[in-house]
Amino acid sequence: MNKTKLSSRDADKSLLTRESWKVFQIMAEFVEGFERLAPLRPSVSVFGSARTPPDDPCYQAAEETSRLLSDAGFAVVSGGGPGIMEAANKGASAGKSPSIGLNIALPHEQEPNEYQDISLKFQHFFSRKVMFVKYASAYVVFPGGFGTLDELAEILALIQTGKSRKIPVILYGHDYWRGLVDWLQQKMAAEGHIKPSDLSLFEVLDEPQAIVNAIFDHYENRTVEPSDEEQEILLDL
């Protein structure tokens, strides 16, 4: 048999073995995430650009929002990196509740910030994304890039399809999000790709205190903890 073919098959077998063993690394990320985050409810997941500098008004708003949430009894969960993530952890660490970072290994842009009471490290985006959703009582989304849009689309799709419970999803800053919201209304909803009622799955606010008030308003007539029915949904997330 051709030695080149044997070498290729050996390489394929080696790659398959490595991929199979990755299952255990993925499992470990889920187990650690579940064990570390489950006791910290209620929590709010905060998203936004890694490139936002500390003198940016959005950074300052994220810091204030997170401090208010922390003082109100919500653990604050961010991606653990710089920019808005740092602002969220910094604000939370100045409050009364835990500041949590779900860090991801990236070639650039992702250095853990110093304001994390609990710091988890992930190799895989998909396991990290589950942790943002599974124990969150609300999502707050500040201006950001592709990663921020990815997290926003993820939670909206999960709520829309009934794979996650309905929680507040709040976008900060009308000026930043107006174009996207207009497109959702004028193209996506108008052409029937989503229902007009799906636009009520999120709201846009401009003040940190208004964000906190909106979250409390959502839970005014119910507990912040998942109901038994919602807990069953989250088990299959």
TINUDREN-370843 format. One record per residue: residue in one letter; residue number from 0; x, y, z of N, C-alpha, C in turn. Coordinates in Angstrom, 3 decimals. Example, Ala and Ser with C-alpha at 12.3 -4.5 7.8 and 13.67 -1.06 7.14 Angstrom:
BEGIN
NODE lumza pamar       nu       nv       nw      cau      cav      caw       cu       cv       cw
NODE     A     0   13.190   -5.690    7.800   12.300   -4.500    7.800   13.200   -3.300    7.800
NODE     S     1   12.850   -2.250    7.080   13.670   -1.060    7.140   12.900    0.030    7.870
END
This chain:
BEGIN
NODE lumza pamar       nu       nv       nw      cau      cav      caw       cu       cv       cw
NODE     M     0    0.849   -1.199    0.000    0.000    0.000    0.000    0.880    1.243    0.000
NODE     N     1    0.411    2.244   -0.683    1.152    3.491   -0.786    1.404    4.095    0.590
NODE     K     2    2.688    4.414    0.864    3.034    4.973    2.171    2.357    6.313    2.415
NODE     T     3    2.143    7.058    1.334    1.465    8.351    1.473    0.045    8.163    1.976
NODE     K     4   -0.647    7.106    1.448   -2.018    6.834    1.893   -2.033    6.408    3.356
NODE     L     5   -1.057    5.575    3.738   -0.986    5.150    5.144   -0.761    6.341    6.063
NODE     S     6    0.144    7.212    5.658    0.426    8.390    6.466   -0.806    9.267    6.609
NODE     S     7   -1.551    9.405    5.532   -2.770   10.223    5.573   -3.812    9.611    6.497
NODE     R     8   -3.959    8.282    6.426   -4.934    7.613    7.298   -4.536    7.720    8.765
NODE     D     9   -3.242    7.566    9.033   -2.764    7.708   10.410   -3.037    9.115   10.940
NODE     A    10   -2.820   10.098   10.081   -3.072   11.487   10.487   -4.547   11.710   10.770
NODE     D    11   -5.417   11.142    9.908   -6.864   11.275   10.108   -7.291   10.614   11.416
NODE     K    12   -6.713    9.420   11.687   -7.054    8.710   12.919   -6.603    9.491   14.139
NODE     S    13   -5.423   10.087   14.049   -4.909   10.882   15.156   -5.783   12.098   15.413
NODE     L    14   -6.230   12.751   14.325   -7.092   13.916   14.471   -8.430   13.530   15.092
NODE     L    15   -8.991   12.397   14.646  -10.258   11.932   15.194  -10.133   11.641   16.681
NODE     T    16   -9.010   11.027   17.069   -8.786   10.746   18.487   -8.729   12.033   19.292
NODE     R    17   -8.022   13.023   18.786   -7.932   14.311   19.479   -9.300   14.959   19.594
NODE     E    18  -10.083   14.914   18.513  -11.421   15.511   18.552  -12.323   14.785   19.542
NODE     S    19  -12.202   13.459   19.603  -13.020   12.692   20.554  -12.692   13.072   21.997
NODE     W    20  -11.411   13.244   22.282  -11.016   13.605   23.639  -11.421   15.034   23.984
NODE     K    21  -11.676   15.880   22.974  -12.142   17.239   23.253  -13.480   17.234   23.979
NODE     V    22  -14.243   16.148   23.805  -15.534   16.040   24.490  -15.366   16.204   25.991
NODE     F    23  -14.296   15.661   26.538  -14.086   15.730   27.988  -13.711   17.146   28.418
NODE     Q    24  -12.987   17.867   27.578  -12.686   19.260   27.883  -13.960   20.102   27.872
NODE     I    25  -14.804   19.838   26.888  -16.078   20.550   26.797  -16.950   20.224   28.010
NODE     M    26  -16.995   18.958   28.364  -17.774   18.537   29.533  -17.277   19.235   30.792
NODE     A    27  -15.964   19.328   30.935  -15.394   19.973   32.118  -15.795   21.442   32.191
NODE     E    28  -15.852   22.114   31.033  -16.265   23.517   31.029  -17.711   23.661   31.493
NODE     F    29  -18.572   22.770   31.034  -19.968   22.825   31.466  -20.098   22.529   32.957
NODE     V    30  -19.438   21.497   33.425  -19.556   21.111   34.839  -19.079   22.236   35.744
NODE     E    31  -17.907   22.815   35.435  -17.400   23.892   36.272  -18.334   25.092   36.230
NODE     G    32  -18.834   25.424   35.031  -19.750   26.558   34.912  -21.012   26.357   35.722
NODE     F    33  -21.618   25.167   35.618  -22.834   24.887   36.383  -22.574   24.989   37.882
NODE     E    34  -21.474   24.388   38.338  -21.209   24.355   39.775  -20.874   25.734   40.337
NODE     R    35  -20.175   26.553   39.568  -19.752   27.859   40.074  -20.861   28.904   39.975
NODE     L    36  -21.717   28.803   38.958  -22.691   29.866   38.709  -24.057   29.602   39.328
NODE     A    37  -24.445   28.355   39.457  -25.784   28.042   39.973  -26.070   28.682   41.329
NODE     P    38  -25.104   28.727   42.258  -25.416   29.316   43.569  -25.511   30.850   43.558
NODE     L    39  -25.199   31.497   42.444  -25.064   32.955   42.433  -26.297   33.677   41.918
NODE     R    40  -27.381   32.975   41.700  -28.587   33.630   41.221  -29.204   34.503   42.309
NODE     P    41  -29.874   35.622   41.943  -30.109   36.094   40.575  -28.876   36.791   40.005
NODE     S    42  -28.776   36.767   38.686  -27.652   37.425   38.030  -28.125   38.113   36.759
NODE     V    43  -27.336   39.071   36.317  -27.600   39.781   35.067  -26.353   39.670   34.197
NODE     S    44  -26.527   39.275   32.956  -25.415   39.197   32.010  -25.304   40.512   31.254
NODE     V    45  -24.096   41.058   31.213  -23.849   42.366   30.585  -22.863   42.182   29.433
NODE     F    46  -23.189   42.784   28.288  -22.383   42.628   27.085  -22.024   43.985   26.498
NODE     G    47  -20.984   43.997   25.673  -20.572   45.207   24.978  -19.160   45.074   24.461
NODE     S    48  -18.706   46.087   23.789  -17.432   46.035   23.079  -16.226   45.913   24.002
NODE     A    49  -15.264   45.086   23.578  -13.980   45.004   24.270  -13.113   46.224   23.987
NODE     R    50  -13.500   47.039   23.016  -12.665   48.149   22.564  -13.090   49.499   23.145
NODE     T    51  -14.057   49.507   24.035  -14.555   50.757   24.609  -13.607   51.252   25.694
NODE     P    52  -13.033   52.448   25.553  -12.079   52.948   26.552  -12.783   53.481   27.796
NODE     P    53  -12.067   53.594   28.911  -12.679   54.051   30.164  -13.269   55.450   30.117
NODE     D    54  -12.797   56.307   29.213  -13.343   57.662   29.156  -14.561   57.763   28.248
NODE     D    55  -15.003   56.647   27.694  -16.191   56.636   26.837  -17.449   56.660   27.707
NODE     P    56  -18.466   57.448   27.343  -19.709   57.480   28.134  -20.366   56.112   28.281
NODE     C    57  -20.209   55.238   27.285  -20.801   53.900   27.389  -20.102   53.069   28.469
NODE     Y    58  -18.793   53.209   28.571  -18.050   52.534   29.643  -18.580   53.000   30.997
NODE     Q    59  -18.722   54.289   31.148  -19.175   54.849   32.417  -20.607   54.434   32.734
NODE     A    60  -21.456   54.363   31.694  -22.830   53.916   31.907  -22.877   52.442   32.298
NODE     A    61  -22.030   51.632   31.674  -21.985   50.207   32.025  -21.504   50.007   33.455
NODE     E    62  -20.524   50.798   33.852  -20.027   50.710   35.219  -21.115   51.102   36.221
NODE     E    63  -21.806   52.201   35.948  -22.863   52.639   36.862  -24.013   51.641   36.907
NODE     T    64  -24.427   51.155   35.740  -25.516   50.178   35.682  -25.178   48.944   36.498
NODE     S    65  -23.956   48.467   36.357  -23.546   47.257   37.062  -23.448   47.478   38.568
NODE     R    66  -23.004   48.655   38.961  -22.960   48.954   40.400  -24.364   48.989   40.973
NODE     L    67  -25.294   49.599   40.262  -26.680   49.647   40.721  -27.276   48.247   40.817
NODE     L    68  -27.004   47.422   39.814  -27.514   46.058   39.841  -26.910   45.269   41.001
NODE     S    69  -25.617   45.436   41.212  -24.937   44.740   42.303  -25.507   45.146   43.657
NODE     D    70  -25.705   46.428   43.853  -26.280   46.906   45.109  -27.724   46.443   45.280
NODE     A    71  -28.393   46.185   44.173  -29.781   45.725   44.221  -29.885   44.216   44.439
NODE     G    72  -28.743   43.524   44.500  -28.764   42.104   44.807  -28.505   41.175   43.641
NODE     F    73  -28.148   41.725   42.481  -27.871   40.895   41.313  -26.363   40.693   41.143
NODE     A    74  -25.928   39.447   41.049  -24.576   39.184   40.582  -24.486   39.658   39.132
NODE     V    75  -23.337   40.187   38.754  -23.149   40.695   37.398  -22.145   39.806   36.678
NODE     V    76  -22.546   39.335   35.499  -21.728   38.428   34.704  -21.311   39.133   33.419
NODE     S    77  -20.019   39.161   33.156  -19.526   39.715   31.891  -18.601   38.709   31.235
NODE     G    78  -18.076   39.086   30.068  -17.130   38.222   29.378  -15.740   38.252   29.957
NODE     G    79  -15.513   39.081   30.988  -14.256   39.061   31.712  -13.107   39.824   31.096
NODE     G    80  -13.301   40.406   29.926  -12.220   41.090   29.236  -12.216   42.584   29.469
NODE     P    81  -11.613   43.335   28.540  -11.538   44.791   28.665  -12.814   45.470   28.173
NODE     G    82  -12.770   46.797   28.096  -13.893   47.560   27.544  -15.126   47.501   28.424
NODE     I    83  -16.268   47.290   27.793  -17.538   47.217   28.526  -17.513   46.085   29.535
NODE     M    84  -16.864   44.989   29.206  -16.765   43.868   30.155  -16.056   44.304   31.434
NODE     E    85  -14.974   45.029   31.276  -14.258   45.551   32.443  -15.131   46.508   33.232
NODE     A    86  -15.848   47.382   32.528  -16.733   48.336   33.197  -17.786   47.613   34.024
NODE     A    87  -18.349   46.544   33.455  -19.371   45.780   34.175  -18.797   45.146   35.433
NODE     N    88  -17.652   44.510   35.312  -17.032   43.895   36.491  -16.584   44.932   37.507
NODE     K    89  -16.098   46.057   37.043  -15.656   47.114   37.952  -16.836   47.664   38.748
NODE     G    90  -17.936   47.928   38.056  -19.123   48.421   38.749  -19.664   47.413   39.735
NODE     A    91  -19.694   46.152   39.326  -20.213   45.111   40.213  -19.332   44.940   41.438
NODE     S    92  -18.023   45.018   41.251  -17.111   44.827   42.388  -17.222   45.962   43.399
NODE     A    93  -17.712   47.121   42.955  -17.927   48.239   43.869  -19.250   48.120   44.614
NODE     G    94  -20.102   47.182   44.190  -21.392   46.972   44.841  -21.349   45.825   45.827
NODE     K    95  -22.515   45.317   46.162  -22.644   44.337   47.239  -22.664   42.886   46.762
NODE     S    96  -22.772   42.672   45.456  -22.949   41.314   44.939  -21.742   40.889   44.110
NODE     P    97  -21.614   39.602   43.825  -20.417   39.113   43.128  -20.258   39.660   41.716
NODE     S    98  -18.998   39.822   41.340  -18.602   40.219   39.991  -17.972   39.005   39.317
NODE     I    99  -18.544   38.582   38.186  -18.168   37.316   37.573  -17.692   37.548   36.144
NODE     G   100  -16.611   36.901   35.764  -16.093   36.982   34.408  -16.021   35.618   33.763
NODE     L   101  -16.631   35.495   32.582  -16.549   34.260   31.799  -15.555   34.503   30.671
NODE     N   102  -14.299   34.230   30.961  -13.222   34.572   30.040  -13.096   33.538   28.926
NODE     I   103  -12.662   34.012   27.750  -12.479   33.145   26.599  -11.056   33.313   26.076
NODE     A   104  -10.429   32.203   25.699   -9.081   32.258   25.141   -9.160   32.696   23.676
NODE     L   105   -8.575   33.866   23.368   -8.576   34.418   22.013   -7.155   34.816   21.621
NODE     P   106   -6.887   34.868   20.317   -5.557   35.289   19.883   -5.211   36.726   20.262
NODE     H   107   -6.244   37.582   20.390   -6.009   38.972   20.755   -7.265   39.526   21.405
NODE     E   108   -7.152   40.680   22.028   -8.268   41.450   22.599   -8.813   40.909   23.914
NODE     Q   109   -8.485   39.708   24.324   -9.114   39.167   25.523   -8.093   38.943   26.628
NODE     E   110   -7.832   39.974   27.388   -7.031   39.863   28.602   -7.971   40.019   29.790
NODE     P   111   -7.943   39.103   30.748   -8.864   39.199   31.887   -8.688   40.525   32.633
NODE     N   112   -9.811   41.151   32.972   -9.725   42.373   33.766   -9.568   42.022   35.251
NODE     E   113   -9.210   43.005   36.040   -8.832   42.775   37.440   -9.997   42.862   38.419
NODE     Y   114  -11.221   42.976   37.932  -12.344   43.244   38.823  -13.274   42.036   38.981
NODE     Q   115  -12.740   40.845   38.878  -13.561   39.634   38.928  -13.425   38.930   40.280
NODE     D   116  -14.542   38.762   40.971  -14.550   37.946   42.184  -14.465   36.462   41.829
NODE     I   117  -15.129   36.096   40.737  -15.098   34.722   40.243  -14.714   34.788   38.769
NODE     S   118  -13.687   34.052   38.388  -13.191   34.076   37.017  -13.158   32.662   36.453
NODE     L   119  -13.944   32.417   35.427  -13.948   31.129   34.746  -13.287   31.295   33.387
NODE     K   120  -12.618   30.251   32.919  -11.919   30.305   31.640  -12.489   29.248   30.697
NODE     F   121  -12.779   29.689   29.467  -13.363   28.815   28.462  -12.497   28.775   27.211
NODE     Q   122  -12.467   27.610   26.576  -11.858   27.468   25.261  -12.901   27.558   24.152
NODE     H   123  -14.161   27.294   24.504  -15.207   27.160   23.491  -16.290   28.223   23.686
NODE     F   124  -16.593   28.921   22.615  -17.627   29.948   22.685  -18.977   29.351   23.058
NODE     F   125  -19.311   28.182   22.515  -20.662   27.667   22.711  -20.940   27.302   24.160
NODE     S   126  -19.964   26.730   24.869  -20.190   26.418   26.280  -20.256   27.702   27.111
NODE     R   127  -19.451   28.667   26.760  -19.485   29.969   27.442  -20.833   30.649   27.237
NODE     K   128  -21.376   30.565   26.031  -22.662   31.207   25.743  -23.791   30.597   26.559
NODE     V   129  -23.734   29.281   26.776  -24.747   28.648   27.618  -24.709   29.231   29.026
NODE     M   130  -23.527   29.482   29.545  -23.399   30.010   30.899  -23.952   31.424   31.025
NODE     F   131  -23.826   32.219   29.967  -24.415   33.556   29.990  -25.932   33.487   30.114
NODE     V   132  -26.527   32.484   29.479  -27.988   32.402   29.398  -28.599   31.659   30.577
NODE     K   133  -27.996   30.550   30.954  -28.664   29.567   31.819  -29.139   30.137   33.144
NODE     Y   134  -28.343   30.993   33.770  -28.703   31.494   35.095  -29.050   32.980   35.091
NODE     A   135  -29.165   33.572   33.919  -29.422   35.014   33.834  -30.882   35.341   34.122
NODE     S   136  -31.077   36.396   34.889  -32.420   36.936   35.104  -32.691   38.108   34.173
NODE     A   137  -31.657   38.610   33.507  -31.807   39.704   32.532  -30.539   39.783   31.701
NODE     Y   138  -30.663   40.384   30.522  -29.550   40.690   29.635  -29.497   42.201   29.454
NODE     V   139  -28.312   42.778   29.600  -28.125   44.200   29.294  -27.026   44.291   28.244
NODE     V   140  -27.348   44.897   27.112  -26.454   44.882   25.958  -26.047   46.312   25.604
NODE     F   141  -24.778   46.611   25.812  -24.231   47.916   25.463  -23.664   47.867   24.041
NODE     P   142  -23.356   49.010   23.448  -22.807   49.018   22.090  -21.586   48.108   21.967
NODE     G   143  -21.555   47.362   20.883  -20.452   46.434   20.666  -20.383   45.988   19.224
NODE     G   144  -19.594   44.950   18.975  -19.360   44.464   17.623  -20.020   43.124   17.369
NODE     F   145  -19.343   42.272   16.576  -19.922   40.996   16.180  -20.231   40.109   17.382
NODE     G   146  -19.314   40.073   18.365  -19.553   39.226   19.526  -20.792   39.659   20.300
NODE     T   147  -20.964   40.968   20.429  -22.136   41.501   21.123  -23.406   41.154   20.365
NODE     L   148  -23.381   41.313   19.040  -24.543   40.968   18.223  -24.852   39.473   18.313
NODE     D   149  -23.806   38.668   18.378  -23.977   37.226   18.495  -24.714   36.868   19.777
NODE     E   150  -24.308   37.466   20.885  -24.968   37.182   22.155  -26.405   37.702   22.159
NODE     L   151  -26.622   38.857   21.559  -27.976   39.405   21.486  -28.887   38.503   20.657
NODE     A   152  -28.405   38.095   19.477  -29.205   37.225   18.621  -29.480   35.888   19.295
NODE     E   153  -28.499   35.387   20.044  -28.657   34.111   20.731  -29.814   34.147   21.720
NODE     I   154  -29.842   35.153   22.593  -30.888   35.186   23.613  -32.251   35.455   22.996
NODE     L   155  -32.309   36.318   21.970  -33.592   36.588   21.322  -34.138   35.337   20.637
NODE     A   156  -33.254   34.575   19.978  -33.697   33.345   19.320  -34.166   32.311   20.344
NODE     L   157  -33.461   32.209   21.459  -33.851   31.239   22.480  -35.204   31.581   23.104
NODE     I   158  -35.422   32.864   23.381  -36.718   33.270   23.946  -37.820   33.099   22.907
NODE     Q   159  -37.556   33.534   21.685  -38.561   33.454   20.620  -39.024   32.018   20.382
NODE     T   160  -38.091   31.077   20.440  -38.416   29.683   20.149  -38.845   28.893   21.375
NODE     G   161  -38.867   29.532   22.535  -39.288   28.855   23.747  -38.232   27.951   24.351
NODE     K   162  -36.982   28.085   23.910  -35.907   27.276   24.477  -35.302   27.913   25.727
NODE     S   163  -35.694   29.132   26.028  -35.286   29.793   27.269  -36.481   30.558   27.806
NODE     R   164  -36.490   30.819   29.096  -37.580   31.603   29.670  -37.481   33.054   29.215
NODE     K   165  -38.585   33.760   29.297  -38.611   35.168   28.900  -38.019   36.015   30.017
NODE     I   166  -36.948   36.696   29.714  -36.302   37.597   30.660  -36.140   38.959   30.000
NODE     P   167  -35.921   40.020   30.783  -35.683   41.330   30.172  -34.415   41.322   29.326
NODE     V   168  -34.528   41.832   28.117  -33.378   42.037   27.243  -33.347   43.526   26.924
NODE     I   169  -32.354   44.216   27.441  -32.322   45.675   27.374  -31.088   46.127   26.614
NODE     L   170  -31.321   46.934   25.582  -30.230   47.527   24.808  -30.001   48.944   25.327
NODE     Y   171  -28.753   49.270   25.559  -28.434   50.615   26.048  -28.069   51.524   24.875
NODE     G   172  -28.817   52.647   24.758  -28.445   53.685   23.809  -29.246   53.697   22.521
NODE     H   173  -30.274   54.544   22.458  -31.072   54.657   21.240  -30.221   55.049   20.030
NODE     D   174  -29.284   55.958   20.225  -28.481   56.424   19.097  -27.729   55.274   18.437
NODE     Y   175  -27.193   54.374   19.227  -26.412   53.274   18.670  -27.295   52.219   18.013
NODE     W   176  -28.401   51.866   18.633  -29.210   50.738   18.188  -30.319   51.111   17.225
NODE     R   177  -30.538   52.412   16.992  -31.690   52.840   16.182  -31.686   52.205   14.801
NODE     G   178  -30.546   52.191   14.132  -30.498   51.623   12.786  -30.881   50.156   12.755
NODE     L   179  -30.396   49.390   13.733  -30.730   47.973   13.804  -32.213   47.779   14.081
NODE     V   180  -32.746   48.546   15.027  -34.160   48.417   15.373  -35.033   48.785   14.176
NODE     D   181  -34.685   49.846   13.465  -35.443   50.239   12.270  -35.419   49.123   11.231
NODE     W   182  -34.249   48.507   11.038  -34.137   47.414   10.073  -34.984   46.213   10.489
NODE     L   183  -34.978   45.889   11.779  -35.807   44.790   12.266  -37.285   45.047   11.989
NODE     Q   184  -37.703   46.297   12.181  -39.100   46.651   11.950  -39.442   46.704   10.469
NODE     Q   185  -38.607   47.410    9.711  -38.941   47.731    8.326  -38.606   46.626    7.331
NODE     K   186  -37.698   45.726    7.703  -37.334   44.637    6.806  -37.724   43.274    7.380
NODE     M   187  -37.150   42.925    8.509  -37.347   41.579    9.032  -38.812   41.320    9.389
NODE     A   188  -39.421   42.241   10.157  -40.824   42.056   10.536  -41.749   42.322    9.354
NODE     A   189  -41.482   43.385    8.609  -42.353   43.754    7.485  -42.412   42.665    6.423
NODE     E   190  -41.326   41.938    6.234  -41.283   40.877    5.231  -41.642   39.510    5.801
NODE     G   191  -42.059   39.471    7.062  -42.592   38.259    7.655  -41.575   37.266    8.168
NODE     H   192  -40.328   37.688    8.328  -39.311   36.774    8.834  -39.370   36.639   10.358
NODE     I   193  -39.916   37.633   11.026  -40.275   37.535   12.436  -41.674   38.127   12.586
NODE     K   194  -42.322   37.836   13.686  -43.620   38.441   13.973  -43.421   39.858   14.516
NODE     P   195  -44.330   40.776   14.238  -44.217   42.103   14.858  -44.114   42.034   16.377
NODE     S   196  -44.786   41.060   16.975  -44.730   40.921   18.435  -43.340   40.532   18.928
NODE     D   197  -42.499   39.958   18.054  -41.133   39.600   18.464  -40.307   40.832   18.811
NODE     L   198  -40.710   41.982   18.296  -39.986   43.215   18.607  -40.150   43.623   20.070
NODE     S   199  -41.133   43.020   20.748  -41.325   43.313   22.174  -40.427   42.452   23.060
NODE     L   200  -39.619   41.593   22.458  -38.716   40.758   23.249  -37.573   41.562   23.845
NODE     F   201  -37.374   42.798   23.371  -36.316   43.654   23.895  -36.832   45.078   23.996
NODE     E   202  -36.114   45.904   24.738  -36.386   47.330   24.774  -35.084   48.102   24.798
NODE     V   203  -35.150   49.364   24.397  -33.973   50.223   24.334  -34.130   51.339   25.355
NODE     L   204  -33.125   51.507   26.213  -33.163   52.520   27.260  -31.858   53.305   27.260
NODE     D   205  -31.891   54.477   27.892  -30.743   55.382   27.829  -30.154   55.753   29.186
NODE     E   206  -30.703   55.221   30.273  -30.224   55.599   31.599  -30.002   54.357   32.460
NODE     P   207  -28.892   54.305   33.196  -28.637   53.147   34.065  -29.765   52.841   35.035
NODE     Q   208  -30.308   53.859   35.688  -31.381   53.596   36.647  -32.631   53.076   35.952
NODE     A   209  -32.888   53.547   34.743  -34.043   53.053   33.986  -33.891   51.569   33.664
NODE     I   210  -32.666   51.131   33.426  -32.409   49.708   33.162  -32.747   48.879   34.399
NODE     V   211  -32.277   49.321   35.546  -32.560   48.597   36.790  -34.056   48.591   37.064
NODE     N   212  -34.706   49.718   36.870  -36.155   49.801   37.098  -36.914   48.839   36.185
NODE     A   213  -36.487   48.740   34.924  -37.166   47.855   33.970  -37.055   46.398   34.396
NODE     I   214  -35.907   46.032   34.929  -35.732   44.655   35.400  -36.639   44.381   36.593
NODE     F   215  -36.701   45.310   37.524  -37.582   45.132   38.673  -39.052   45.139   38.254
NODE     D   216  -39.401   45.959   37.284  -40.783   45.975   36.796  -41.179   44.623   36.211
NODE     H   217  -40.251   43.988   35.509  -40.539   42.680   34.907  -40.879   41.647   35.977
NODE     Y   218  -40.206   41.726   37.113  -40.393   40.732   38.164  -41.337   41.205   39.275
NODE     E   219  -42.073   42.262   39.018  -42.938   42.829   40.057  -43.981   41.834   40.542
NODE     N   220  -44.537   41.040   39.624  -45.620   40.126   39.992  -45.204   38.656   39.943
NODE     R   221  -43.918   38.410   40.031  -43.417   37.044   40.037  -42.048   37.030   40.707
NODE     T   222  -41.583   35.838   41.059  -40.260   35.746   41.657  -39.194   35.817   40.570
NODE     V   223  -38.009   36.246   40.966  -36.916   36.315   40.012  -36.381   34.923   39.689
NODE     E   224  -36.623   33.961   40.563  -36.206   32.591   40.308  -37.109   31.939   39.262
NODE     P   225  -36.570   31.029   38.462  -37.401   30.335   37.473  -38.511   29.531   38.144
NODE     S   226  -39.681   29.533   37.502  -40.758   28.662   37.972  -40.384   27.208   37.690
NODE     D   227  -41.180   26.277   38.203  -40.903   24.861   37.952  -40.917   24.568   36.449
NODE     E   228  -41.871   25.167   35.746  -41.960   24.960   34.292  -40.738   25.547   33.583
NODE     E   229  -40.343   26.746   33.996  -39.165   27.365   33.392  -37.900   26.581   33.695
NODE     Q   230  -37.820   26.015   34.891  -36.637   25.231   35.250  -36.514   24.008   34.347
NODE     E   231  -37.637   23.405   33.986  -37.599   22.285   33.065  -37.089   22.701   31.693
NODE     I   232  -37.510   23.886   31.255  -37.021   24.419   29.970  -35.512   24.632   30.020
NODE     L   233  -35.037   25.209   31.113  -33.614   25.524   31.231  -32.764   24.265   31.328
NODE     L   234  -33.332   23.169   31.822  -32.575   21.922   31.886  -32.233   21.420   30.494
NODE     D   235  -33.043   21.768   29.505  -32.813   21.321   28.127  -32.169   22.398   27.263
NODE     L   236  -31.676   23.467   27.891  -31.082   24.560   27.131  -29.848   24.087   26.359
END
